[in-house]
Amino acid sequence: MSVAALIDHAGAILVAGGLLDQAAPFDEAAYQAAVAPVETGFVVPATTISGLMRRFLFHVAAQSGAATIYGAGTHVGFAFAFLALGRAQRPGRFQASAIDIDPAATRIAADNARLLPPDLPLVCRTADAVADLAADTAPIGLLFIDVDDPETRKGLYPAVLAAARPRLQPGALILAHDPLVPQFAQDFAAYHGQLRGDAGILGPVVLPLDECGLSVARVVS
């Protein structure tokens, strides 16, 4: 199966499960044109974001049409750039906020972001995502969780979700990276249990796009 077919299949799974309203075919040419600055110029010390994952993040953000994209634990902004650039393929105003607690990583993210189109509404901020989410009430249309604490690793995912929950309006997507990594199994058991215990959230669906995977859920009420 081709890369485009794999992405289209993943989109069809989400549509069938009610997590996306619709999914247009993946456009490789549009992807390549949009992400060239990321692939050729970004400073990325290390990443587990595979080529297939990059394409899917780009694609799902475009399909979401989210007015606000919030990234919790965006490190140097690599994965998050694909979300922002993907959303920019759709008409309509939006705002993308990349949040990481590490000042050094955020500085690199901000430098990386300067390579992107100047009109791309992307900001990079240093903050504790849990506190930052709780400090505002503005709606979020797409939440991307990839926090990785040196001690608790993915153990903060439930706290991020809890802080964001009042801001997640019906239709909002919740994407969480790394559900298939064995060492994070216990963390994701708690996170997925939290999702399943919320009657206003549909999912999660775990997409095995690569060895790390992506957990997808949708707010319905």
N, C-alpha and C positions, 0 to 999 in steps of 0.2 A: 504494500500500500504506500502511495506517495505521501510526502509530508503534508501537502495540501489536503489529501483525502483523510489523513489522520486528524487534522484540525477540524475539518468539516464533520467528521464522525463524532469528535468530542462535542462540537457544538450541537449536533443532533441529539446526543445523549442529554444535554442540558435542556434543550427544547422539549424533549419527550418527558422529562421529569418536572417541567414547569419552572425551571430555574432561569430560562431565557424565553422571551416571547417569540423571537425569531433569530435565525442565524444565516446571514448571507454567505455565499462561498468565499473562502479565503483567497485574497488577492496577493500573490507572491510579488508581483511587480510593484504594487503600491507599498508593500512592506519594505522591499529592498530600497526603494527611493527614500522612504521616510527615515529608516534607521541607519543609513550609511554613516552619519556622524558618530553614532554610538559605537558601531562595530569598528570603526577606524581610528577614533580619537579619544574615547573614554579611557581614563585611568581606572583600571579594575585589578586590584591586587590579587584577588581570587574570587571565583564564582562557581556555583553549582547550577546556574541557570542555563540549561541546554538550549540548543538552537530551536528545538521543537517547542520548548517552554516559552522562549522569547516570542515566537510567532503566535502562540496561543494567547499570551498576555496581550499582545498587540491587538489580536482579533477580538477577544472577548470584551476589551475596553471599547472598541469601536461599536460592537453590537449593543453594549449596555446603554450608550448615550447618556451616561451619568453626568450630572451637572457639577458634582464635587467628587474628586477622587482623593482618598486619604491613605497614605502609606505609613504603617507603623513598623519601624525597624528597616529603613531603606538603605542603610549602609552608605555606599558611594553612589547610590542612585541608578545602578545599572538596570536591575529588573524593573524599577519604577518608570524608567524612561520609556520602556516599551508600552506600558499602560498609557502614559501621557500622550505619546506619539500616536498610538492607536486611536485614542479618543478624539484626537485632532482630525481624524479622517471623516468624522461625522460633523454635520453642521450644528450650530448652537454653541453658546458660550459655556465654558466650564472652568473650573479651578482645580489644579492638582497640587497637593501638599505632601512633600517628602519629609518625614520626621525620623530622626535618629538621635539617640542619647549621646553618641560619641562625637565630640566636636571635631576631631581630626577627620573622621569619615564624612561628616557633613561638609567640611571645607572642600574635600575632594569632590563630593556630590555637587556642590555649588559651582566649582570650576568646570566639572563635566557638563553641567547644564548650560554653561555659556557657549558650548559648541552646538547647541540645538537652536532651532529657529527663534529669533528674538521675540516673536509674538506668541510663543508657546507659553500658556499661563501656568508655569511650574515654579514653585518656590521650595527651597530646601531650608529646613530649620533644625536647630539643635534643641531637643526637648525630650522629656520623659513622656512617651506616647500615652501612657495611662492617665497621667495628670493632665496632659494637654487635651486629650479627648474629653475629660470630665469638666474642663474649664470653659467649654463652649457649648452652644446649643444648635449651631448651624447644621442643617441636614447634610448627610453624607450619602452619596449614591453608589459608591464603590469603595469598599474597605479592603486594603491589601495588608495582610499580617505576615511579617517575617522577622519579628524580634528574635534575637539570639543572645541571651544573657550569658556571660562567661560561666556563671555558677548554675543558674536554673535552666539554661538553654531555652527550650520552647515552652517552659512552664508558665510564662507570662501571657500566653495566648488567651486563656479564659479571662484574665484581668483586662486585657485590651478589649475583648468582646463586650464585657460588662460595662466598661467605660463608654464604649461607642454605642451601645444598644439604644439609648434614648434618642440618638441622632440618626439612627438608621430607619428611614421611612420605607413604606411598602414599595417593593420593586428593587430595593438596594441589594447589590451583590456583595458577598463576603468571600474573599479569596484568602486562603492560608497556605503558605508554602511548606513543603517537607513532610506531608503526612505519611509517606512511605519509608522514611528513614527509620530503620529499626531502633536506634538509640532514643528516638523521640516517641516511641509507641505509647508510653505511659502518659506523656504530656498530651498527646493527641486523643487518648482515651478520655481524658478529662475535658478537653476542648470540645470534642464531638459530643460527649454526653451533655454538655451545656447547650449546644445547638439543638440536640434532640429534645431536650427538656423545655424548650421555648416553643409554645404553640404558635407563635407568630413567625417562626422561621421554618423554611422548607429545606430539607437536606440534612446532612451534607452528602454530596456526591464526590467521591475521590476519583480523580482522573489520573491514570498511570501514564502520564505523558513522558516521563523519564523515571530514573531511579528515585528521585525525590518526591515527585507527584504534586498534585494541587488539589486542595479541598475547596469545594464550591458550595455555598449555601445562598439562599435568597430570603429576604424579609418579605412576608406577605401581610403582616398586620402589626 
